Amino acid sequence: MTTTRQAIKELLLEQPLSSLELSQHLGLPEKEVLDHLAHIAKAPGQGHRFHIIPAACKHCGFVFKKRERLTIPSRCPICKGESIRRPRFAVVRN
């Protein structure tokens, strides 16, 4: 029997996923998944590192490199477009 955080971590070890994709895999609300991701980001476990593939604007390609929040940005600061590719998360072994 695994906990929700362990299940999330196992999925993220296999491939990078967005919070929405994790939510769909686990059948949990996205907000709950984001809470678990925040904890995993702080303590990914011995020999592991939490990695964020940043969100990007689908119109102009702007990448939100400096953004530390795990949620999706509402719109692009450059073109003001609201079509944003979600950030993806991964847990990688050191």
mmCIF file as gemmi writes it, N, C-alpha and C atoms, coordinates in Angstrom:
data_model
loop_
_atom_site.group_PDB
_atom_site.id
_atom_site.type_symbol
_atom_site.label_atom_id
_atom_site.label_alt_id
_atom_site.label_comp_id
_atom_site.label_asym_id
_atom_site.label_entity_id
_atom_site.label_seq_id
_atom_site.pdbx_PDB_ins_code
_atom_site.Cartn_x
_atom_site.Cartn_y
_atom_site.Cartn_z
_atom_site.occupancy
_atom_site.B_iso_or_equiv
_atom_site.pdbx_formal_charge
_atom_site.auth_seq_id
_atom_site.auth_asym_id
_atom_site.pdbx_PDB_model_num
ATOM 1 N N . MET Axp A 1 ? 0.836 -1.18 0 1 0 ? 1 A 1
ATOM 2 C CA . MET Axp A 1 ? 0 0 0 1 0 ? 1 A 1
ATOM 3 C C . MET Axp A 1 ? 0.883 1.246 0 1 0 ? 1 A 1
ATOM 4 N N . THR Axp A 2 ? 0.745 2.089 -0.995 1 0 ? 2 A 1
ATOM 5 C CA . THR Axp A 2 ? 1.563 3.293 -1.077 1 0 ? 2 A 1
ATOM 6 C C . THR Axp A 2 ? 0.716 4.525 -0.758 1 0 ? 2 A 1
ATOM 7 N N . THR Axp A 3 ? 1.394 5.541 -0.269 1 0 ? 3 A 1
ATOM 8 C CA . THR Axp A 3 ? 0.713 6.8 0.005 1 0 ? 3 A 1
ATOM 9 C C . THR Axp A 3 ? 0.558 7.581 -1.296 1 0 ? 3 A 1
ATOM 10 N N . THR Axp A 4 ? -0.223 8.64 -1.242 1 0 ? 4 A 1
ATOM 11 C CA . THR Axp A 4 ? -0.428 9.477 -2.426 1 0 ? 4 A 1
ATOM 12 C C . THR Axp A 4 ? 0.889 10.079 -2.887 1 0 ? 4 A 1
ATOM 13 N N . ARG Axp A 5 ? 1.69 10.563 -1.95 1 0 ? 5 A 1
ATOM 14 C CA . ARG Axp A 5 ? 2.98 11.175 -2.32 1 0 ? 5 A 1
ATOM 15 C C . ARG Axp A 5 ? 3.918 10.154 -2.929 1 0 ? 5 A 1
ATOM 16 N N . GLN Axp A 6 ? 3.913 8.94 -2.408 1 0 ? 6 A 1
ATOM 17 C CA . GLN Axp A 6 ? 4.759 7.896 -2.989 1 0 ? 6 A 1
ATOM 18 C C . GLN Axp A 6 ? 4.301 7.566 -4.406 1 0 ? 6 A 1
ATOM 19 N N . ALA Axp A 7 ? 2.986 7.522 -4.621 1 0 ? 7 A 1
ATOM 20 C CA . ALA Axp A 7 ? 2.449 7.241 -5.957 1 0 ? 7 A 1
ATOM 21 C C . ALA Axp A 7 ? 2.834 8.349 -6.933 1 0 ? 7 A 1
ATOM 22 N N . ILE Axp A 8 ? 2.743 9.606 -6.492 1 0 ? 8 A 1
ATOM 23 C CA . ILE Axp A 8 ? 3.138 10.741 -7.334 1 0 ? 8 A 1
ATOM 24 C C . ILE Axp A 8 ? 4.617 10.65 -7.674 1 0 ? 8 A 1
ATOM 25 N N . LYS Axp A 9 ? 5.424 10.376 -6.659 1 0 ? 9 A 1
ATOM 26 C CA . LYS Axp A 9 ? 6.87 10.289 -6.864 1 0 ? 9 A 1
ATOM 27 C C . LYS Axp A 9 ? 7.22 9.172 -7.847 1 0 ? 9 A 1
ATOM 28 N N . GLU Axp A 10 ? 6.552 8.027 -7.744 1 0 ? 10 A 1
ATOM 29 C CA . GLU Axp A 10 ? 6.804 6.92 -8.663 1 0 ? 10 A 1
ATOM 30 C C . GLU Axp A 10 ? 6.452 7.297 -10.102 1 0 ? 10 A 1
ATOM 31 N N . LEU Axp A 11 ? 5.328 7.997 -10.276 1 0 ? 11 A 1
ATOM 32 C CA . LEU Axp A 11 ? 4.941 8.442 -11.618 1 0 ? 11 A 1
ATOM 33 C C . LEU Axp A 11 ? 5.955 9.432 -12.184 1 0 ? 11 A 1
ATOM 34 N N . LEU Axp A 12 ? 6.449 10.337 -11.322 1 0 ? 12 A 1
ATOM 35 C CA . LEU Axp A 12 ? 7.403 11.35 -11.777 1 0 ? 12 A 1
ATOM 36 C C . LEU Axp A 12 ? 8.796 10.779 -12.025 1 0 ? 12 A 1
ATOM 37 N N . LEU Axp A 13 ? 9.107 9.642 -11.425 1 0 ? 13 A 1
ATOM 38 C CA . LEU Axp A 13 ? 10.376 8.977 -11.713 1 0 ? 13 A 1
ATOM 39 C C . LEU Axp A 13 ? 10.356 8.368 -13.118 1 0 ? 13 A 1
ATOM 40 N N . GLU Axp A 14 ? 9.162 7.966 -13.577 1 0 ? 14 A 1
ATOM 41 C CA . GLU Axp A 14 ? 9.026 7.35 -14.902 1 0 ? 14 A 1
ATOM 42 C C . GLU Axp A 14 ? 9.11 8.37 -16.023 1 0 ? 14 A 1
ATOM 43 N N . GLN Axp A 15 ? 8.381 9.513 -15.862 1 0 ? 15 A 1
ATOM 44 C CA . GLN Axp A 15 ? 8.345 10.533 -16.911 1 0 ? 15 A 1
ATOM 45 C C . GLN Axp A 15 ? 7.842 11.85 -16.34 1 0 ? 15 A 1
ATOM 46 N N . PRO Axp A 16 ? 8.206 12.972 -16.949 1 0 ? 16 A 1
ATOM 47 C CA . PRO Axp A 16 ? 7.696 14.268 -16.503 1 0 ? 16 A 1
ATOM 48 C C . PRO Axp A 16 ? 6.192 14.373 -16.793 1 0 ? 16 A 1
ATOM 49 N N . LEU Axp A 17 ? 5.447 14.889 -15.813 1 0 ? 17 A 1
ATOM 50 C CA . LEU Axp A 17 ? 4.002 15.049 -15.958 1 0 ? 17 A 1
ATOM 51 C C . LEU Axp A 17 ? 3.569 16.399 -15.399 1 0 ? 17 A 1
ATOM 52 N N . SER Axp A 18 ? 2.474 16.921 -15.911 1 0 ? 18 A 1
ATOM 53 C CA . SER Axp A 18 ? 1.903 18.157 -15.367 1 0 ? 18 A 1
ATOM 54 C C . SER Axp A 18 ? 1 17.794 -14.198 1 0 ? 18 A 1
ATOM 55 N N . SER Axp A 19 ? 0.597 18.801 -13.438 1 0 ? 19 A 1
ATOM 56 C CA . SER Axp A 19 ? -0.292 18.558 -12.304 1 0 ? 19 A 1
ATOM 57 C C . SER Axp A 19 ? -1.64 18.011 -12.775 1 0 ? 19 A 1
ATOM 58 N N . LEU Axp A 20 ? -2.106 18.452 -13.934 1 0 ? 20 A 1
ATOM 59 C CA . LEU Axp A 20 ? -3.366 17.949 -14.487 1 0 ? 20 A 1
ATOM 60 C C . LEU Axp A 20 ? -3.254 16.469 -14.854 1 0 ? 20 A 1
ATOM 61 N N . GLU Axp A 21 ? -2.148 16.097 -15.472 1 0 ? 21 A 1
ATOM 62 C CA . GLU Axp A 21 ? -1.936 14.698 -15.837 1 0 ? 21 A 1
ATOM 63 C C . GLU Axp A 21 ? -1.859 13.806 -14.593 1 0 ? 21 A 1
ATOM 64 N N . LEU Axp A 22 ? -1.168 14.288 -13.562 1 0 ? 22 A 1
ATOM 65 C CA . LEU Axp A 22 ? -1.103 13.549 -12.304 1 0 ? 22 A 1
ATOM 66 C C . LEU Axp A 22 ? -2.488 13.403 -11.695 1 0 ? 22 A 1
ATOM 67 N N . SER Axp A 23 ? -3.249 14.485 -11.729 1 0 ? 23 A 1
ATOM 68 C CA . SER Axp A 23 ? -4.605 14.481 -11.2 1 0 ? 23 A 1
ATOM 69 C C . SER Axp A 23 ? -5.449 13.421 -11.905 1 0 ? 23 A 1
ATOM 70 N N . GLN Axp A 24 ? -5.333 13.331 -13.214 1 0 ? 24 A 1
ATOM 71 C CA . GLN Axp A 24 ? -6.095 12.353 -13.987 1 0 ? 24 A 1
ATOM 72 C C . GLN Axp A 24 ? -5.637 10.922 -13.703 1 0 ? 24 A 1
ATOM 73 N N . HIS Axp A 25 ? -4.311 10.71 -13.552 1 0 ? 25 A 1
ATOM 74 C CA . HIS Axp A 25 ? -3.784 9.381 -13.254 1 0 ? 25 A 1
ATOM 75 C C . HIS Axp A 25 ? -4.276 8.876 -11.905 1 0 ? 25 A 1
ATOM 76 N N . LEU Axp A 26 ? -4.3 9.769 -10.918 1 0 ? 26 A 1
ATOM 77 C CA . LEU Axp A 26 ? -4.589 9.365 -9.547 1 0 ? 26 A 1
ATOM 78 C C . LEU Axp A 26 ? -6.046 9.558 -9.14 1 0 ? 26 A 1
ATOM 79 N N . GLY Axp A 27 ? -6.818 10.269 -9.945 1 0 ? 27 A 1
ATOM 80 C CA . GLY Axp A 27 ? -8.21 10.518 -9.612 1 0 ? 27 A 1
ATOM 81 C C . GLY Axp A 27 ? -8.379 11.466 -8.432 1 0 ? 27 A 1
ATOM 82 N N . LEU Axp A 28 ? -7.464 12.431 -8.33 1 0 ? 28 A 1
ATOM 83 C CA . LEU Axp A 28 ? -7.494 13.428 -7.253 1 0 ? 28 A 1
ATOM 84 C C . LEU Axp A 28 ? -7.718 14.812 -7.838 1 0 ? 28 A 1
ATOM 85 N N . PRO Axp A 29 ? -8.245 15.753 -7.039 1 0 ? 29 A 1
ATOM 86 C CA . PRO Axp A 29 ? -8.347 17.137 -7.52 1 0 ? 29 A 1
ATOM 87 C C . PRO Axp A 29 ? -6.944 17.71 -7.774 1 0 ? 29 A 1
ATOM 88 N N . GLU Axp A 30 ? -6.84 18.566 -8.778 1 0 ? 30 A 1
ATOM 89 C CA . GLU Axp A 30 ? -5.541 19.148 -9.134 1 0 ? 30 A 1
ATOM 90 C C . GLU Axp A 30 ? -4.946 19.95 -7.974 1 0 ? 30 A 1
ATOM 91 N N . LYS Axp A 31 ? -5.783 20.617 -7.22 1 0 ? 31 A 1
ATOM 92 C CA . LYS Axp A 31 ? -5.303 21.405 -6.077 1 0 ? 31 A 1
ATOM 93 C C . LYS Axp A 31 ? -4.621 20.516 -5.036 1 0 ? 31 A 1
ATOM 94 N N . GLU Axp A 32 ? -5.182 19.341 -4.813 1 0 ? 32 A 1
ATOM 95 C CA . GLU Axp A 32 ? -4.585 18.398 -3.857 1 0 ? 32 A 1
ATOM 96 C C . GLU Axp A 32 ? -3.234 17.897 -4.377 1 0 ? 32 A 1
ATOM 97 N N . VAL Axp A 33 ? -3.163 17.638 -5.678 1 0 ? 33 A 1
ATOM 98 C CA . VAL Axp A 33 ? -1.906 17.198 -6.296 1 0 ? 33 A 1
ATOM 99 C C . VAL Axp A 33 ? -0.848 18.285 -6.136 1 0 ? 33 A 1
ATOM 100 N N . LEU Axp A 34 ? -1.228 19.548 -6.328 1 0 ? 34 A 1
ATOM 101 C CA . LEU Axp A 34 ? -0.28 20.66 -6.169 1 0 ? 34 A 1
ATOM 102 C C . LEU Axp A 34 ? 0.241 20.751 -4.741 1 0 ? 34 A 1
ATOM 103 N N . ASP Axp A 35 ? -0.607 20.481 -3.758 1 0 ? 35 A 1
ATOM 104 C CA . ASP Axp A 35 ? -0.162 20.468 -2.357 1 0 ? 35 A 1
ATOM 105 C C . ASP Axp A 35 ? 0.886 19.381 -2.128 1 0 ? 35 A 1
ATOM 106 N N . HIS Axp A 36 ? 0.641 18.206 -2.696 1 0 ? 36 A 1
ATOM 107 C CA . HIS Axp A 36 ? 1.602 17.105 -2.563 1 0 ? 36 A 1
ATOM 108 C C . HIS Axp A 36 ? 2.9 17.424 -3.305 1 0 ? 36 A 1
ATOM 109 N N . LEU Axp A 37 ? 2.791 18.049 -4.475 1 0 ? 37 A 1
ATOM 110 C CA . LEU Axp A 37 ? 3.998 18.418 -5.238 1 0 ? 37 A 1
ATOM 111 C C . LEU Axp A 37 ? 4.865 19.412 -4.476 1 0 ? 37 A 1
ATOM 112 N N . ALA Axp A 38 ? 4.228 20.353 -3.772 1 0 ? 38 A 1
ATOM 113 C CA . ALA Axp A 38 ? 4.98 21.331 -2.983 1 0 ? 38 A 1
ATOM 114 C C . ALA Axp A 38 ? 5.806 20.62 -1.915 1 0 ? 38 A 1
ATOM 115 N N . HIS Axp A 39 ? 5.25 19.601 -1.307 1 0 ? 39 A 1
ATOM 116 C CA . HIS Axp A 39 ? 5.988 18.847 -0.289 1 0 ? 39 A 1
ATOM 117 C C . HIS Axp A 39 ? 7.11 18.036 -0.917 1 0 ? 39 A 1
ATOM 118 N N . ILE Axp A 40 ? 6.822 17.388 -2.033 1 0 ? 40 A 1
ATOM 119 C CA . ILE Axp A 40 ? 7.848 16.586 -2.718 1 0 ? 40 A 1
ATOM 120 C C . ILE Axp A 40 ? 8.998 17.486 -3.187 1 0 ? 40 A 1
ATOM 121 N N . ALA Axp A 41 ? 8.674 18.717 -3.622 1 0 ? 41 A 1
ATOM 122 C CA . ALA Axp A 41 ? 9.71 19.659 -4.073 1 0 ? 41 A 1
ATOM 123 C C . ALA Axp A 41 ? 10.676 20 -2.935 1 0 ? 41 A 1
ATOM 124 N N . LYS Axp A 42 ? 10.159 20.121 -1.718 1 0 ? 42 A 1
ATOM 125 C CA . LYS Axp A 42 ? 11.006 20.46 -0.562 1 0 ? 42 A 1
ATOM 126 C C . LYS Axp A 42 ? 11.819 19.265 -0.084 1 0 ? 42 A 1
ATOM 127 N N . ALA Axp A 43 ? 11.24 18.074 -0.17 1 0 ? 43 A 1
ATOM 128 C CA . ALA Axp A 43 ? 11.91 16.876 0.324 1 0 ? 43 A 1
ATOM 129 C C . ALA Axp A 43 ? 11.704 15.722 -0.655 1 0 ? 43 A 1
ATOM 130 N N . PRO Axp A 44 ? 12.466 15.697 -1.758 1 0 ? 44 A 1
ATOM 131 C CA . PRO Axp A 44 ? 12.266 14.65 -2.767 1 0 ? 44 A 1
ATOM 132 C C . PRO Axp A 44 ? 12.766 13.268 -2.35 1 0 ? 44 A 1
ATOM 133 N N . GLY Axp A 45 ? 13.528 13.211 -1.28 1 0 ? 45 A 1
ATOM 134 C CA . GLY Axp A 45 ? 14.044 11.924 -0.81 1 0 ? 45 A 1
ATOM 135 C C . GLY Axp A 45 ? 15.528 11.785 -1.087 1 0 ? 45 A 1
ATOM 136 N N . GLN Axp A 46 ? 16.12 10.875 -0.362 1 0 ? 46 A 1
ATOM 137 C CA . GLN Axp A 46 ? 17.56 10.628 -0.464 1 0 ? 46 A 1
ATOM 138 C C . GLN Axp A 46 ? 17.926 10.177 -1.867 1 0 ? 46 A 1
ATOM 139 N N . GLY Axp A 47 ? 18.877 10.848 -2.475 1 0 ? 47 A 1
ATOM 140 C CA . GLY Axp A 47 ? 19.365 10.474 -3.8 1 0 ? 47 A 1
ATOM 141 C C . GLY Axp A 47 ? 18.471 10.917 -4.943 1 0 ? 47 A 1
ATOM 142 N N . HIS Axp A 48 ? 17.493 11.788 -4.663 1 0 ? 48 A 1
ATOM 143 C CA . HIS Axp A 48 ? 16.593 12.271 -5.697 1 0 ? 48 A 1
ATOM 144 C C . HIS Axp A 48 ? 16.566 13.79 -5.717 1 0 ? 48 A 1
ATOM 145 N N . ARG Axp A 49 ? 16.171 14.322 -6.867 1 0 ? 49 A 1
ATOM 146 C CA . ARG Axp A 49 ? 16.073 15.77 -7.046 1 0 ? 49 A 1
ATOM 147 C C . ARG Axp A 49 ? 14.767 16.07 -7.77 1 0 ? 49 A 1
ATOM 148 N N . PHE Axp A 50 ? 14.06 17.109 -7.309 1 0 ? 50 A 1
ATOM 149 C CA . PHE Axp A 50 ? 12.815 17.539 -7.938 1 0 ? 50 A 1
ATOM 150 C C . PHE Axp A 50 ? 13.159 18.515 -9.053 1 0 ? 50 A 1
ATOM 151 N N . HIS Axp A 51 ? 12.618 18.284 -10.237 1 0 ? 51 A 1
ATOM 152 C CA . HIS Axp A 51 ? 12.937 19.113 -11.403 1 0 ? 51 A 1
ATOM 153 C C . HIS Axp A 51 ? 11.651 19.668 -12.007 1 0 ? 51 A 1
ATOM 154 N N . ILE Axp A 52 ? 11.652 20.965 -12.326 1 0 ? 52 A 1
ATOM 155 C CA . ILE Axp A 52 ? 10.504 21.601 -12.961 1 0 ? 52 A 1
ATOM 156 C C . ILE Axp A 52 ? 10.863 21.962 -14.396 1 0 ? 52 A 1
ATOM 157 N N . ILE Axp A 53 ? 10.056 21.504 -15.331 1 0 ? 53 A 1
ATOM 158 C CA . ILE Axp A 53 ? 10.17 21.932 -16.726 1 0 ? 53 A 1
ATOM 159 C C . ILE Axp A 53 ? 9.201 23.106 -16.836 1 0 ? 53 A 1
ATOM 160 N N . PRO Axp A 54 ? 9.707 24.331 -17 1 0 ? 54 A 1
ATOM 161 C CA . PRO Axp A 54 ? 8.863 25.52 -16.867 1 0 ? 54 A 1
ATOM 162 C C . PRO Axp A 54 ? 7.741 25.633 -17.895 1 0 ? 54 A 1
ATOM 163 N N . ALA Axp A 55 ? 6.721 26.38 -17.504 1 0 ? 55 A 1
ATOM 164 C CA . ALA Axp A 55 ? 5.605 26.69 -18.405 1 0 ? 55 A 1
ATOM 165 C C . ALA Axp A 55 ? 6.128 27.566 -19.538 1 0 ? 55 A 1
ATOM 166 N N . ALA Axp A 56 ? 5.41 27.533 -20.669 1 0 ? 56 A 1
ATOM 167 C CA . ALA Axp A 56 ? 5.807 28.336 -21.835 1 0 ? 56 A 1
ATOM 168 C C . ALA Axp A 56 ? 4.565 28.839 -22.56 1 0 ? 56 A 1
ATOM 169 N N . CYS Axp A 57 ? 4.683 30.008 -23.156 1 0 ? 57 A 1
ATOM 170 C CA . CYS Axp A 57 ? 3.589 30.586 -23.93 1 0 ? 57 A 1
ATOM 171 C C . CYS Axp A 57 ? 3.513 29.872 -25.277 1 0 ? 57 A 1
ATOM 172 N N . LYS Axp A 58 ? 2.31 29.482 -25.664 1 0 ? 58 A 1
ATOM 173 C CA . LYS Axp A 58 ? 2.128 28.791 -26.946 1 0 ? 58 A 1
ATOM 174 C C . LYS Axp A 58 ? 2.181 29.758 -28.132 1 0 ? 58 A 1
ATOM 175 N N . HIS Axp A 59 ? 1.966 31.06 -27.882 1 0 ? 59 A 1
ATOM 176 C CA . HIS Axp A 59 ? 1.959 32.046 -28.966 1 0 ? 59 A 1
ATOM 177 C C . HIS Axp A 59 ? 3.364 32.535 -29.307 1 0 ? 59 A 1
ATOM 178 N N . CYS Axp A 60 ? 4.064 33.081 -28.308 1 0 ? 60 A 1
ATOM 179 C CA . CYS Axp A 60 ? 5.367 33.691 -28.602 1 0 ? 60 A 1
ATOM 180 C C . CYS Axp A 60 ? 6.554 32.842 -28.146 1 0 ? 60 A 1
ATOM 181 N N . GLY Axp A 61 ? 6.298 31.784 -27.372 1 0 ? 61 A 1
ATOM 182 C CA . GLY Axp A 61 ? 7.381 30.909 -26.941 1 0 ? 61 A 1
ATOM 183 C C . GLY Axp A 61 ? 8.089 31.34 -25.672 1 0 ? 61 A 1
ATOM 184 N N . PHE Axp A 62 ? 7.606 32.402 -25.004 1 0 ? 62 A 1
ATOM 185 C CA . PHE Axp A 62 ? 8.23 32.855 -23.764 1 0 ? 62 A 1
ATOM 186 C C . PHE Axp A 62 ? 8.218 31.727 -22.736 1 0 ? 62 A 1
ATOM 187 N N . VAL Axp A 63 ? 9.38 31.49 -22.097 1 0 ? 63 A 1
ATOM 188 C CA . VAL Axp A 63 ? 9.502 30.435 -21.092 1 0 ? 63 A 1
ATOM 189 C C . VAL Axp A 63 ? 9.596 31.084 -19.712 1 0 ? 63 A 1
ATOM 190 N N . PHE Axp A 64 ? 8.783 30.615 -18.797 1 0 ? 64 A 1
ATOM 191 C CA . PHE Axp A 64 ? 8.731 31.14 -17.43 1 0 ? 64 A 1
ATOM 192 C C . PHE Axp A 64 ? 9.819 30.497 -16.57 1 0 ? 64 A 1
ATOM 193 N N . LYS Axp A 65 ? 11.089 30.774 -16.883 1 0 ? 65 A 1
ATOM 194 C CA . LYS Axp A 65 ? 12.229 30.138 -16.229 1 0 ? 65 A 1
ATOM 195 C C . LYS Axp A 65 ? 12.345 30.477 -14.748 1 0 ? 65 A 1
ATOM 196 N N . LYS Axp A 66 ? 12.084 31.727 -14.379 1 0 ? 66 A 1
ATOM 197 C CA . LYS Axp A 66 ? 12.307 32.166 -13.006 1 0 ? 66 A 1
ATOM 198 C C . LYS Axp A 66 ? 11.118 31.917 -12.085 1 0 ? 66 A 1
ATOM 199 N N . ARG Axp A 67 ? 10.021 31.424 -12.619 1 0 ? 67 A 1
ATOM 200 C CA . ARG Axp A 67 ? 8.815 31.207 -11.821 1 0 ? 67 A 1
ATOM 201 C C . ARG Axp A 67 ? 9.018 30.015 -10.898 1 0 ? 67 A 1
ATOM 202 N N . GLU Axp A 68 ? 8.768 30.221 -9.62 1 0 ? 68 A 1
ATOM 203 C CA . GLU Axp A 68 ? 8.944 29.154 -8.642 1 0 ? 68 A 1
ATOM 204 C C . GLU Axp A 68 ? 7.631 28.514 -8.22 1 0 ? 68 A 1
ATOM 205 N N . ARG Axp A 69 ? 6.503 29.192 -8.479 1 0 ? 69 A 1
ATOM 206 C CA . ARG Axp A 69 ? 5.202 28.612 -8.141 1 0 ? 69 A 1
ATOM 207 C C . ARG Axp A 69 ? 4.93 27.424 -9.046 1 0 ? 69 A 1
ATOM 208 N N . LEU Axp A 70 ? 4.232 26.443 -8.514 1 0 ? 70 A 1
ATOM 209 C CA . LEU Axp A 70 ? 3.964 25.222 -9.257 1 0 ? 70 A 1
ATOM 210 C C . LEU Axp A 70 ? 2.73 25.332 -10.148 1 0 ? 70 A 1
ATOM 211 N N . THR Axp A 71 ? 1.925 26.355 -9.944 1 0 ? 71 A 1
ATOM 212 C CA . THR Axp A 71 ? 0.697 26.519 -10.712 1 0 ? 71 A 1
ATOM 213 C C . THR Axp A 71 ? 0.992 27.084 -12.104 1 0 ? 71 A 1
ATOM 214 N N . ILE Axp A 72 ? 0.011 26.967 -12.983 1 0 ? 72 A 1
ATOM 215 C CA . ILE Axp A 72 ? 0.147 27.489 -14.343 1 0 ? 72 A 1
ATOM 216 C C . ILE Axp A 72 ? -0.044 29.012 -14.32 1 0 ? 72 A 1
ATOM 217 N N . PRO Axp A 73 ? 0.817 29.773 -15.009 1 0 ? 73 A 1
ATOM 218 C CA . PRO Axp A 73 ? 0.632 31.229 -15.079 1 0 ? 73 A 1
ATOM 219 C C . PRO Axp A 73 ? -0.661 31.569 -15.823 1 0 ? 73 A 1
ATOM 220 N N . SER Axp A 74 ? -1.26 32.708 -15.498 1 0 ? 74 A 1
ATOM 221 C CA . SER Axp A 74 ? -2.528 33.068 -16.138 1 0 ? 74 A 1
ATOM 222 C C . SER Axp A 74 ? -2.337 33.605 -17.548 1 0 ? 74 A 1
ATOM 223 N N . ARG Axp A 75 ? -1.269 34.389 -17.762 1 0 ? 75 A 1
ATOM 224 C CA . ARG Axp A 75 ? -1.006 34.878 -19.112 1 0 ? 75 A 1
ATOM 225 C C . ARG Axp A 75 ? 0.451 35.283 -19.28 1 0 ? 75 A 1
ATOM 226 N N . CYS Axp A 76 ? 0.843 35.433 -20.511 1 0 ? 76 A 1
ATOM 227 C CA . CYS Axp A 76 ? 2.221 35.746 -20.883 1 0 ? 76 A 1
ATOM 228 C C . CYS Axp A 76 ? 2.514 37.227 -20.635 1 0 ? 76 A 1
ATOM 229 N N . PRO Axp A 77 ? 3.649 37.554 -20.014 1 0 ? 77 A 1
ATOM 230 C CA . PRO Axp A 77 ? 3.989 38.958 -19.798 1 0 ? 77 A 1
ATOM 231 C C . PRO Axp A 77 ? 4.445 39.676 -21.082 1 0 ? 77 A 1
ATOM 232 N N . ILE Axp A 78 ? 4.803 38.946 -22.108 1 0 ? 78 A 1
ATOM 233 C CA . ILE Axp A 78 ? 5.285 39.532 -23.353 1 0 ? 78 A 1
ATOM 234 C C . ILE Axp A 78 ? 4.135 39.828 -24.316 1 0 ? 78 A 1
ATOM 235 N N . CYS Axp A 79 ? 3.38 38.796 -24.7 1 0 ? 79 A 1
ATOM 236 C CA . CYS Axp A 79 ? 2.332 38.975 -25.708 1 0 ? 79 A 1
ATOM 237 C C . CYS Axp A 79 ? 0.927 39.046 -25.101 1 0 ? 79 A 1
ATOM 238 N N . LYS Axp A 80 ? 0.835 38.864 -23.8 1 0 ? 80 A 1
ATOM 239 C CA . LYS Axp A 80 ? -0.441 38.892 -23.06 1 0 ? 80 A 1
ATOM 240 C C . LYS Axp A 80 ? -1.372 37.746 -23.453 1 0 ? 80 A 1
ATOM 241 N N . GLY Axp A 81 ? -0.85 36.752 -24.162 1 0 ? 81 A 1
ATOM 242 C CA . GLY Axp A 81 ? -1.651 35.584 -24.535 1 0 ? 81 A 1
ATOM 243 C C . GLY Axp A 81 ? -1.977 34.727 -23.325 1 0 ? 81 A 1
ATOM 244 N N . GLU Axp A 82 ? -3.1 34.061 -23.369 1 0 ? 82 A 1
ATOM 245 C CA . GLU Axp A 82 ? -3.528 33.231 -22.246 1 0 ? 82 A 1
ATOM 246 C C . GLU Axp A 82 ? -3.392 31.739 -22.539 1 0 ? 82 A 1
ATOM 247 N N . SER Axp A 83 ? -2.831 31.398 -23.683 1 0 ? 83 A 1
ATOM 248 C CA . SER Axp A 83 ? -2.618 30.006 -24.04 1 0 ? 83 A 1
ATOM 249 C C . SER Axp A 83 ? -1.214 29.604 -23.571 1 0 ? 83 A 1
ATOM 250 N N . ILE Axp A 84 ? -1.161 29.019 -22.388 1 0 ? 84 A 1
ATOM 251 C CA . ILE Axp A 84 ? 0.112 28.694 -21.739 1 0 ? 84 A 1
ATOM 252 C C . ILE Axp A 84 ? 0.245 27.18 -21.611 1 0 ? 84 A 1
ATOM 253 N N . ARG Axp A 85 ? 1.399 26.669 -22 1 0 ? 85 A 1
ATOM 254 C CA . ARG Axp A 85 ? 1.706 25.245 -21.807 1 0 ? 85 A 1
ATOM 255 C C . ARG Axp A 85 ? 2.028 25.034 -20.332 1 0 ? 85 A 1
ATOM 256 N N . ARG Axp A 86 ? 1.388 24.059 -19.712 1 0 ? 86 A 1
ATOM 257 C CA . ARG Axp A 86 ? 1.545 23.804 -18.273 1 0 ? 86 A 1
ATOM 258 C C . ARG Axp A 86 ? 2.977 23.4 -17.919 1 0 ? 86 A 1
ATOM 259 N N . PRO Axp A 87 ? 3.425 23.763 -16.704 1 0 ? 87 A 1
ATOM 260 C CA . PRO Axp A 87 ? 4.723 23.26 -16.26 1 0 ? 87 A 1
ATOM 261 C C . PRO Axp A 87 ? 4.643 21.755 -16.031 1 0 ? 87 A 1
ATOM 262 N N . ARG Axp A 88 ? 5.753 21.09 -16.228 1 0 ? 88 A 1
ATOM 263 C CA . ARG Axp A 88 ? 5.813 19.637 -16.002 1 0 ? 88 A 1
ATOM 264 C C . ARG Axp A 88 ? 6.825 19.386 -14.905 1 0 ? 88 A 1
ATOM 265 N N . PHE Axp A 89 ? 6.64 18.297 -14.197 1 0 ? 89 A 1
ATOM 266 C CA . PHE Axp A 89 ? 7.469 17.993 -13.042 1 0 ? 89 A 1
ATOM 267 C C . PHE Axp A 89 ? 8.066 16.612 -13.185 1 0 ? 89 A 1
ATOM 268 N N . ALA Axp A 90 ? 9.269 16.455 -12.631 1 0 ? 90 A 1
ATOM 269 C CA . ALA Axp A 90 ? 9.943 15.163 -12.662 1 0 ? 90 A 1
ATOM 270 C C . ALA Axp A 90 ? 10.755 14.995 -11.389 1 0 ? 90 A 1
ATOM 271 N N . VAL Axp A 91 ? 10.956 13.755 -11.005 1 0 ? 91 A 1
ATOM 272 C CA . VAL Axp A 91 ? 11.873 13.431 -9.921 1 0 ? 91 A 1
ATOM 273 C C . VAL Axp A 91 ? 12.979 12.626 -10.581 1 0 ? 91 A 1
ATOM 274 N N . VAL Axp A 92 ? 14.219 13.108 -10.442 1 0 ? 92 A 1
ATOM 275 C CA . VAL Axp A 92 ? 15.356 12.439 -11.073 1 0 ? 92 A 1
ATOM 276 C C . VAL Axp A 92 ? 16.323 11.939 -10.016 1 0 ? 92 A 1
ATOM 277 N N . ARG Axp A 93 ? 16.973 10.834 -10.339 1 0 ? 93 A 1
ATOM 278 C CA . ARG Axp A 93 ? 17.976 10.281 -9.418 1 0 ? 93 A 1
ATOM 279 C C . ARG Axp A 93 ? 19.289 11.031 -9.6 1 0 ? 93 A 1
ATOM 280 N N . ASN Axp A 94 ? 19.98 11.255 -8.493 1 0 ? 94 A 1
ATOM 281 C CA . ASN Axp A 94 ? 21.285 11.946 -8.565 1 0 ? 94 A 1
ATOM 282 C C . ASN Axp A 94 ? 22.346 11.032 -9.089 1 0 ? 94 A 1
